[in-house]
Amino acid sequence: MGYKLVWEYDNHVEAEIAKGILESNRIKVIIHSDDCGGMAGGQTFVSGVKLFVPEEDTEKAKLLLNL
């Protein structure tokens, strides 16, 4: 089972809200950002905060998040 990128957010707050919506609908979520574990928060403006879900849940996730 692979994971697929659903959306890239500007910050962790937006990504965590989306994660909550998806997890409440029983969709597993992985959030990835290149911000040194939160130590370099400004990095998210460069590379964003990526939200991944299992491939088979991609369409459902996009519908739930209105993407």
C-alpha positions in Angstrom: 0.0 0.0 0.0 1.5 3.3 -1.1 0.7 6.8 -0.1 -0.1 9.7 -2.5 0.2 13.4 -2.1 -3.2 15.0 -1.7 -2.3 18.7 -1.1 0.5 21.0 0.0 -0.4 23.5 2.7 1.4 26.7 3.6 1.6 25.9 7.3 1.2 23.1 9.9 -2.1 24.5 11.3 -3.9 24.1 7.9 -2.4 20.6 7.5 -3.4 19.5 11.0 -7.0 20.7 10.4 -7.2 18.7 7.2 -5.6 15.7 9.0 -8.4 15.9 11.7 -11.1 15.9 9.1 -9.6 12.9 7.3 -8.9 10.9 10.4 -12.4 11.5 11.7 -13.5 9.8 8.4 -11.1 6.9 9.1 -8.5 7.9 6.5 -4.9 7.5 7.6 -2.7 10.6 7.1 1.0 11.3 6.9 2.1 15.0 7.2 5.6 15.8 5.9 7.5 19.1 6.0 11.2 20.0 5.7 11.3 22.3 8.7 13.9 20.5 11.0 11.2 19.1 13.3 9.7 22.5 13.8 13.0 24.2 14.6 13.0 26.1 11.2 9.3 27.0 10.9 10.1 29.5 8.1 11.1 26.6 5.8 7.5 25.7 5.3 7.1 28.8 3.2 9.7 27.4 0.8 8.7 23.7 0.7 5.2 23.7 2.2 3.6 21.1 4.5 2.6 18.0 2.5 -0.4 15.8 3.3 -0.3 12.2 2.1 -3.1 9.5 2.3 -3.2 5.9 1.1 -3.6 5.7 -2.7 -7.0 4.0 -2.4 -8.3 6.9 -0.3 -7.1 9.8 -2.5 -10.4 10.6 -4.2 -12.4 10.4 -1.0 -9.9 12.6 0.8 -10.1 15.2 -2.0 -13.9 15.2 -1.8 -13.8 15.6 2.0 -11.4 18.5 1.8 -13.2 20.1 -1.2 -10.1 20.0 -3.4 
